[in-house]
Amino acid sequence: MRQYRFGWLAALVTAGLAMGWAAEDKARRAQPPAIREFMREKLNHSQAVLEGITLEDYDLILVNARKLLAMSQEGMWQAVEGTEYAEHSANFRRNAAALAKAANLASLDSATLAYVRMTMSCVECHKYVRGRKSAALNTPLPSQADSVAPLVAVNADVGELSKSIER
Ligand code: HEC
């Protein structure tokens, strides 16, 4: 039952990310290769975290959560200026830190919850970055309802998961 629930969550999160990135396709071609490479690294590490969660390998979760935390302090991460981007970064760091802590405590439920929250902070920041780009190019944003639907579904599930952990 528990495994089934996590599998479903992982599928939802993946679907949400895929939808978000499809829309990013055009803008990302303008990115210098070094920054693009750096940004893609985040995906490798978050996939490794998911692997750690599914295999209950806390070292794998910890190593990759720490790597993501360290990356968020690097110069290349600061690709966008402004307080809003800094807030998204801080939010991401909080969730990645919670993930590392959960791995340290060998708590699978807390790690899963922190992973979903961290993933949502990836998506939130990307939405912000894309929004800025669209505004700069003066093109209309994609339908809010479309881009938000998978997140709403994930949110509902996170609520359920939180309740079951707190029980
Ligand atoms: C604080 C903001 C922020 C957070 C949080 C964030 N990203 Fe990004 N991400 C960016 C920016 C900025 C770009 C570059 C977008 C552009 O200008 O093309 C980017 C681009 C990417 C790309 C596209 C790279 C390419 O091929 O062009 C991937 C993949 C990515 N991020 C993965 C992730 C993952 C996975 C997470 C969470 C674990 C994450 N990001 C969290 C800001 C963020």
Residues whose N, C-alpha, C, O or C-beta is under 5 A from the ligand:
A	BS01	HEC	A27 R28 Q31 R36 M39 R40 K42 L43 S46 A79 Y85 H88 S89 F92 M118 S121 C122 C125 V129
